[in-house]
Amino acid sequence: MKKELVVKRATIFATYLFIVWGCYRLIIKLPDEVEELFLKPIIWLVPLVFLLKRERAGISSLGITLKNLFPAIYFSLGLGAIFALEAVVLNFAKYGSFVFAANIGDKFILSSIGLSFATAFSEEIAFRGYIFSRVWRALGNEWIANLTTSAVWGLIHVPVAIFVFKLDFPAAVVYLSLTTLFGIGSAFVFARTKNVFGSILLHVLWEWPIILFR
């Protein structure tokens, strides 16, 4: 497949996610369980079925494979430890003490973790599994592909920062910076292992610093 076509499809898909998911964030707010378990898989993953069909590619091209599973987990746990330290620092900086239940809300913690995995599954397969892997293959340069797609990853989170979290400007800058930094780390793990499950685990480990900061 021509490189231009690969980049074009990845760009169209990313633009689609930004517009459609951004408009949803602006107009509608459904319960988290409905969003993450039903709506997000439909919006983020169903288009990939048609894209893979056009490419004549299998799900292994998205990193859905058992190959390199344990190295992927090890990489994720290593970076996850850094994110955990980051969470502690940010939590203390915001509250002046350690308030780890500040933004979990009234949900049972296991339910919150389950939703985090559901979110990570859809978003990582779409972004690292498809967008990053295709741009990397087309450009032939891991770090250019990583930084480019991670910047787009950050942009896609602008609507949630504004319309859902309602962050002020300084907090939004911190949130989007952390989001972009995570994108770089997740793509790094994916590039080392070609396994999306490591990125999914890292996503869950990263999401809790964001919850604690918010």
N, C-alpha and C positions, 0 to 999 in steps of 0.2 A: 504494500500500500504506500502511496506517495506520502512523503513527510508533510507536505502542505495540507493534505486532506486529513491526516491524523491530528495536526494542530487545530485545523478548522473545526473538526468535530468536538475536540476537547474544549475549545473556546466557546462553541455554541452551547454545549452542555453546561459549562460554568455560568454562562450568561443566563441561560434558562433558570438555573438554580437561584441566581441572584434576584432575578425579576419575580419569578413565581413564589419562591419562599419569602422574599422580602415583602411582596404584596400581601401574602398571607399574614405575616407578622404585623403589618400595618392595619389590616382590616378586621381580622378575626383572632380571637383567643379562645381556644378549646382547652379542656383539661389536659395536663401533661401526658397522662396515660393514653389519651386518644391521639395526641400529636405524635408521640414517639413510637407507639406500638402499631399505629395504623396509617396515619396521614403521611408521616415522613417516609416510611418505606415505599409508599405509592409514588410520592413526588420525586424522591431521590434515587430509588432503585429500579422502578419499572422501566424508565427510559433506557437503562443499561441493557435490558433484555433485547431491545431493538438495535442498540448500538453494537452489541456483541454479534447479533445475527448479521448485521451488515458487514462486520469484520470477519465473519466466519471464525470467531474465536470462542474459546470455552471459558468457564469461570476461573480456571487456573490462571488465566491472563490477568485477573483482578487480584491475584494473590490468595485466592481461596483454595488452599492446599495444606496438606500436613507436612510438606517438605520444609525443613529448617524451622519447625515449630518451636523447638526448645531454644535455639539461638535467638529467635524473635522474642520469646518470653524473657530471656536473660537481658537482652538489650533494653526491653521495656521496663523491667524492674530496676535496672541501673538508672535510666533517665527518670523513672518514676520517683526514685529516692530524692533526686534533685528537685522535682516538682513538689514533693512533700515538704522539703525544707523551705522551699519558696512559699508554700502555704502558711507555714508557721510564722515566717517573717512578715508576710503581708497581713496576716490576721492580727499580729501584735501591733504592727504599724497603724492599722485602722482603729482598733479598739483600745489600745493602750494596755491590754492584757490578753490572755488566751481565752477566746470565746468561741469554741469549736462547734457549738450548736446554733450559732447566730442565724444561719440562713438555710438550715435544713427544713425548717417549717414543721408542720404537723405530720409529715409523712414518716412512716416507719423506715428506719435507715436502710433495711434490706430492700424495701420497695424503691428507695431513691437510687441505690446501687444498681438494681435491676433496670431501672429506666436509663441510667447512665450507660449500661451495656447496650441497650436497645438503640440509644442515640448514636453511640460509637459505631455500632454495626453498620447502620445506614450511611453515616457520614464518611467513615474511613473507606468503605468499599467504593463509594462514589468518588472521593477525592484522591486518596492515595492509590487505591486499586485501579481506578480508571484515569482520572485527569493527570495525576503526576506520572504514572507509568507511561502514558501515551506521549506526554510532552517530553519526558526523558528519552524515550525511544526515538522521537522525531529529531530532537536537538542533538542527541548524542553527548550531552554534558549534564551530569547529575546535578551539580550545584546551581547551574543556571535554571534548570527545570525546578529544582527544589525551591529556590528563592522566589522564582516567578509564581509558581502555584501556591506557595505559602502566603504571598502577598494577596493573591486572589482569595485564598481561604480567609484571611483577615477581613477583606472587603465584604465577603458574604455574611460576616457576623456583625456588620454595622447595623442592619435593621433590628436585630435582637437587642443590641446595646441601647438603641434609641427608643424603640417602641415597646419592648418587653421589660428590660431592666430599668429603663428610664434613668440612665446614668448621666451625671453632669459631665462637662467636657474633660476635666482631669481624670475622672474615674474611667470614662470611656477610652481615653488614650491608653491608660494602664491595661484595661481589659483587652483591647484590640492588640496591644503590643504582646501581651502574654499569649493571646490566641495565635498570632503570627509566629511567635517563638515556638509554640507547641507544634505548629504545622511543619516547621523546619525539622524539629526533632522526630516527628512521626514519619516524615518522608525519609529522613536519615535511616531510621530503623527499617523501613520498607525496602530501601535501596540495598541494605546489607543482607536482607534475608529473602526478599521477594515473597514475603508472607504477610498478609494483611491482618492476621490475628494478633501479631505483636503490636501493630498500630492501634488496634481496637483496645487492647489492654492498656496501652500507654494513654489512650484517650480518656479512659476511665480514671486512671491515676492522675491525669492532668486536670480533669474536670473539678475535682474536689478543691484544689487551690482557688479555682474561679468561684466556687460556691462560698468558700470561706471568706474570700475578699469581698464578694458582693454583699 
